[in-house]
Amino acid sequence: MMRGAAAATSLPPSLGSWRRPRLHGASVARMVRELDAGVLRFHLEYELRLWLRRRVAGLHTEHPTALYLETSSYCEGACADCYVPAVDRRRHLELDADTLERLIADAERLPLAFVCLVGGEPLDGSVAERNLRLVREHPRTRFLICTSGEPQIGRDLVRELGTLCNLSLLVSFEGLAETHRRIRPRGSFERACAAVHTYRRQGRGMCGASITLRTDNWREATSRAFVESLTAAGCHFLSYAPCETRDGRQALDPERYAHALARLAALSASATALIFCHPFGQILGGKVPTVQRLRSLTVDYAGNVYTARRGPSFGNVHRTDLSTLLARPDLRASYGVPEATGAAPAPASRHQGGDRGGLRGVAAASDGSCG
């Protein structure tokens, strides 16, 4: 569910080949428990959208399955390895409304499993209503909003979020309290948990956690204590992806990532929450799939297009339509090889804004970050 590093992650042969697990007593009991929470409905809808995308795409398996839109750059956070430059996090740089409408229309035609709104902080007061309006006006599209949980998610916002049946909330976590604060120095594990709890108690939508795996948190983030703490807070699903380094590579080497996924696989049979990992999809029945089912495409707040957020840019949506960009051989190849050719991203500039479909400035205040 989360945008990850280059999609060419591989697993050691020791993990073996994956077969679709058969239902057994524990699986049926788990599904019954999930019915009231709506997790099963979410899972079936998610799988249906992936199946439909494959049917429409035909042989073009290099097309993305999810679109990540950085609707705004602004964020008051100072998280380690944030992909938004510090100077842009203090500016209100946004994708304009016309560009967002065009991208959502493209996403509906593909179709994609989901569209994830990220930042910056997408629930900051400067952009929250605009982002929610986008969700409200496109009921056919499944949306996720990835937030740090730092903005005050009170009754009014939860009530608004809860009316959007096509929306799921995704809150970023990096580990238990001490680790979370170290990676997100302006953040709080307790406030993030409170955001999940408030949404779960007062809202009616799905709520999940987004976790980036790094060299200094992967063991804790794949521990039973961490998984159970997020489940207790109210998370219906957990989404894991390796953190990207500044040169677009994965922070974890393939062997460590394989160990992390094996730990999650061992927990998946007893965990109440669904567990997803990038790029393989859901971990179910103690097995990690070896097929890369998830392929993310990111459009940043300047309109640059990536398959790995810190990798090369494959063009800009202000100059070329998305369908043309998706037809590029190098973009398609990037989903299957560790490195891809491309160009340096276009710089973010306020001069791209206004009627030309670029960035525009807005005034606001904010709390927290989303990464």
Buried (B, 14 or more C-beta within 10 A) or exposed (E): BBBBBBBBBEBEEEBEEBEEEEEEEEBEEBEEEBEEBBBBEBBEBBBEBBEBBBEEBEEEBBBBBBBBBBBBBBBBBEBBBBBBEEEBBEBBBBBBBEBBEBBBEBBEEBBBBBBBBBBBBBBBBBBBEBBBEBBBEBEEBBBBBBBBBBBBBEEEBBEBBBBBEBBBBBBBBBBBEEBBBBBBEBBBBEBBBBBBBBBBEBBEBBBBBBBBBBEBBBBBBBBEEBBBBBBEBBBBBBBBBBBBBEEBBBBBEBEBBBBBBBBBBBBBBEBBBBBBBBBBBBBBBBBBBEEBBBBBBBBBBBBBBBBBBBBBBBBBBBEBEBEEBBEBEBBBBBBBEBBBEBEEBBEBEEEBBEEEBBBBEEEEEBBBBBB
